[in-house]
Amino acid sequence: MTADRASECDVVVVGLGPGGEHVATELAKAGLDVVGVDRRLVGGECPYFGCVPSKMMIHAANLLADARRIPGSAGASEVRPDWAPVAERIRDQATDDWDDAVAVERLEKAGVRFVRGEGRLDGPGRVVVGTETYAARRGVVLNTGTEPGVPPIEGLAGTPYWTNRDAVQLTTLPASLVVIGGGAIGAELTQVFARFGVEVTLLEVAPRLLAPEEPEASALVEKALAADGVAIRTGAEIGSVQYAEGRFTVDLGAEQVSADRLLVAAGRSPNLHGIGLETVGLDADARSVPTDDRMRVAEGVWAVGDITGKGAFTHMSMYQGDVVIRDVLGQDGPAADYRAVSRVTFTDPEVGSVGMTEQQARDAGVSVSTGSTDSGARGWLNEAPELIKLVVDADRGVLVGGTAVGPDGGEVLSMLALAVHAEIPVATLKTMHFAYPTYHRAVQAALADLG
């Protein structure tokens, strides 16, 4: 179809990750004519390479760790790791062997016209996919997501390194592994493989693991990984990577580390190049697209998900999608609000965080008060590491951030996220009842530490 004979519709959604799929589905259910475009798998990174398969891996690794804790508490145990059932569950239950037929069917049943291909803006309200052009009466929603980031390390590009996408598709495990990147993905996968008996070396260029988190949380995770047998190098200066005779060698200057395989988990790169941002007045070389509080980035163009720079989280993409749905349909509702963005790193212990860290709050000019505790009402039960840290705006008397580290750090986080989001006065939080013995009771001790 030529540009002069564009196929008309109400909305085109380019990229069908969690947020884009949600927007397309709900707008179609509302009666709009919606075209959904994706070059890869409908559902995006989360169900096929991220959240879902990785959590299956983590759950299995944690079962091994729990079994190894039986001696001294409940008798004797002998653990023989086997990756085969993990790989089978990921293939059969989580990803349908990396086939999105079910997701496509679900999308089309909702009334969306699905197009497989690479969508590119061609001016306001126009999207080109191959030889087809679609003209959207109401506008275009961008949800093009990210790809695994590849740092510019000498020699890396010519080697058969892995990313997270390769890691979740493994059917057998190597004897040894080097992981580049000590962020959430790197730390989670490192612990999984270490608990399955892989000899793992973790390299992080920053001074500590989980650099965006509180330093106290980073220290607890680093200690846990070391206890799992991981060799950790923080502040690493990676000079080059070589691959020869089936082994990788990473040059760190003062030393070299070698392993059978190399996993690169060094962040994410936005899929913004070549999607036609310049045709609607946007920077084609940007690392994120700036949005207003209704997720608009240009006249008749909205964006959701990783490319907005507000957090590469499924829940963020879905949240932003709801804002877009209301705006497209002309409905009232709250604008986008990022004061209480929550995130969880699913290591053991889990690290749950919301809002600002202490350093971020200080950098923002907040009059900061902090309270923390490293013990709760259940720490004696399994000797698990725990941490609650609260970041308070002392002038207003409300939480602006919080961190919960422990066996259920992500669940304990929920009450901190509520407190930050609703701006519940600290004075009110101090009057609460905290059930005993629970992990969340440690919040009471952290509140008391505020003075």
Secondary structure, DSSP 8 states (H G I E B T S, - for coil): --GGG-EEEEEEEE--SHHHHHHHHHHHHTT--EEEEESS-TT-HHHHHSHHHHHHHHHHHHHHHHHHT-BTTTB-------SHHHHHHIIIIISTTT--HHHHHHHHHTT-EEEES-EEE-STTEEEETTEEEEEEEEEEE---EEE-----BTTTTS--B-HHHHTT-SS--SEEEEE--SHHHHHHHHHHHHTT-EEEEEESSSSSSTTS-HHHHHHHHHHHHHTT-EEEES----EEEEETTEEEEE-SS-EEEESEEEE---EEES-TTS-GGGGT--TT-SS----TT-EEETTEEE-SGGGTS-S-HHHHHHHHHHHHHHHHT--------TT-EEEE-SSSEEEEEE--HHHHHHTT--EEEEEES--SSHHHH----EEEEEEETTTTEEEEEEEEETTHHHHHHHHHHHHHHT-BHHHHTTS---TT-GGGHHHHHHHHT-
